[in-house]
Amino acid sequence: MSPAVASVLTAAESLSVEERRELIDRLLEGLDDAPAAEDGGKPLGLSEAWKQEVARRSAEYDAGQAQTVSWQEVQARWQSRRAGGG
């Protein structure tokens, strides 16, 4: 992770959940206007199907219907897979 990204991440972690959602939305919107990727000219950003999926999952979370996993659990699972345990 670059120092700039680490700095932004640290700042973002101090935001409220609603502020983080707004930040994510703004960042994703910016990808739609970004130039084509250097890897063969594929467009950056989310397809309409993914935007709909994100909206569905967000609504599910807001309604208290989503099963969530803590960041610590995500990290533990990733470390386990990296170590060949999963």
LOZADREN-115137 format. One record per residue (C-alpha): residue number from 1; chain; x, y, z; residue in three letters. Coordinates in Angstrom, 1 decimal, padded with zeros to 4 digits. Each point is the difference from the previous one (the first is absolute). Last residue first. Layout:
<atoms>
(atom NUM,A,(X,Y,Z),ALA)
...
</atoms>
This chain:
<atoms>
(atom 86,A,(-008.0,-022.8,003.5),GLY)
(atom 85,A,(003.1,-000.7,002.0),GLY)
(atom 84,A,(002.7,000.7,-002.6),GLY)
(atom 83,A,(001.6,002.9,001.9),ALA)
(atom 82,A,(-001.7,002.5,-002.3),ARG)
(atom 81,A,(-003.3,-001.6,000.6),ARG)
(atom 80,A,(000.4,000.3,003.8),SER)
(atom 79,A,(001.2,003.6,-000.3),GLN)
(atom 78,A,(-003.1,000.8,-002.1),TRP)
(atom 77,A,(-002.3,-001.7,002.5),ARG)
(atom 76,A,(001.6,001.9,002.9),ALA)
(atom 75,A,(-000.2,003.3,-001.9),GLN)
(atom 74,A,(-003.7,-000.5,-000.7),VAL)
(atom 73,A,(-000.6,-001.0,003.6),GLU)
(atom 72,A,(001.7,003.1,001.3),GLN)
(atom 71,A,(-002.0,002.1,-002.5),TRP)
(atom 70,A,(-003.1,-001.3,001.7),SER)
(atom 69,A,(-002.4,-002.1,-002.1),VAL)
(atom 68,A,(-003.6,001.1,-000.8),THR)
(atom 67,A,(-003.2,-001.9,-000.7),GLN)
(atom 66,A,(-002.2,002.4,-001.7),ALA)
(atom 65,A,(-003.7,000.5,001.0),GLN)
(atom 64,A,(000.4,003.1,002.2),GLY)
(atom 63,A,(-002.0,002.2,-002.5),ALA)
(atom 62,A,(003.1,002.1,-000.7),ASP)
(atom 61,A,(002.0,-003.1,-000.8),TYR)
(atom 60,A,(-002.7,-001.3,-002.5),GLU)
(atom 59,A,(-000.1,003.5,-001.5),ALA)
(atom 58,A,(003.7,000.0,-000.5),SER)
(atom 57,A,(000.0,-003.5,-001.4),ARG)
(atom 56,A,(-002.7,001.0,-002.6),ARG)
(atom 55,A,(001.8,003.2,-000.9),ALA)
(atom 54,A,(003.3,-001.8,-000.4),VAL)
(atom 53,A,(-001.7,-002.6,-002.2),GLU)
(atom 52,A,(-001.6,002.7,-002.1),GLN)
(atom 51,A,(003.3,001.7,-000.5),LYS)
(atom 50,A,(001.5,-003.3,-000.9),TRP)
(atom 49,A,(-002.6,-000.6,-002.7),ALA)
(atom 48,A,(000.5,003.5,-001.4),GLU)
(atom 47,A,(003.7,-000.7,-000.4),SER)
(atom 46,A,(002.3,001.5,002.5),LEU)
(atom 45,A,(003.0,002.2,-000.7),GLY)
(atom 44,A,(002.9,-000.2,-002.4),LEU)
(atom 43,A,(-000.4,-000.6,-003.8),PRO)
(atom 42,A,(002.2,-002.6,-001.6),LYS)
(atom 41,A,(002.7,001.6,-002.2),GLY)
(atom 40,A,(002.3,-003.0,-000.2),GLY)
(atom 39,A,(001.6,000.2,003.4),ASP)
(atom 38,A,(000.6,003.8,000.2),GLU)
(atom 37,A,(-003.5,000.5,001.3),ALA)
(atom 36,A,(-002.3,002.2,-001.8),ALA)
(atom 35,A,(-000.3,003.6,001.2),PRO)
(atom 34,A,(-001.9,000.7,003.2),ALA)
(atom 33,A,(-003.5,001.5,-000.1),ASP)
(atom 32,A,(-001.7,-003.2,001.4),ASP)
(atom 31,A,(002.8,-000.4,002.5),LEU)
(atom 30,A,(-000.9,003.4,001.6),GLY)
(atom 29,A,(-003.5,-001.3,000.8),GLU)
(atom 28,A,(001.7,-002.8,002.0),LEU)
(atom 27,A,(002.0,002.5,002.0),LEU)
(atom 26,A,(-003.1,002.1,000.7),ARG)
(atom 25,A,(-002.0,-003.0,001.1),ASP)
(atom 24,A,(002.8,-001.2,002.2),ILE)
(atom 23,A,(000.3,003.4,001.7),LEU)
(atom 22,A,(-003.8,000.1,000.6),GLU)
(atom 21,A,(000.1,-003.5,001.5),ARG)
(atom 20,A,(002.9,001.1,002.2),ARG)
(atom 19,A,(-001.9,003.1,001.1),GLU)
(atom 18,A,(-003.1,-002.2,000.9),GLU)
(atom 17,A,(002.2,-002.4,002.0),VAL)
(atom 16,A,(001.6,002.9,001.9),SER)
(atom 15,A,(003.4,001.1,-001.0),LEU)
(atom 14,A,(003.2,-000.8,002.0),SER)
(atom 13,A,(000.8,-003.0,-002.3),GLU)
(atom 12,A,(000.1,002.4,-003.0),ALA)
(atom 11,A,(002.9,002.0,001.5),ALA)
(atom 10,A,(002.1,-003.2,000.4),THR)
(atom 9,A,(-001.0,-001.2,-003.4),LEU)
(atom 8,A,(001.0,003.3,-001.6),VAL)
(atom 7,A,(003.4,-000.2,001.7),SER)
(atom 6,A,(000.5,-003.6,-001.0),ALA)
(atom 5,A,(-000.9,000.9,-003.6),VAL)
(atom 4,A,(002.5,002.8,-000.1),ALA)
(atom 3,A,(002.7,-002.2,001.6),PRO)
(atom 2,A,(-000.5,-002.6,-002.7),SER)
(atom 1,A,(-001.4,-003.4,001.0),MET)
</atoms>
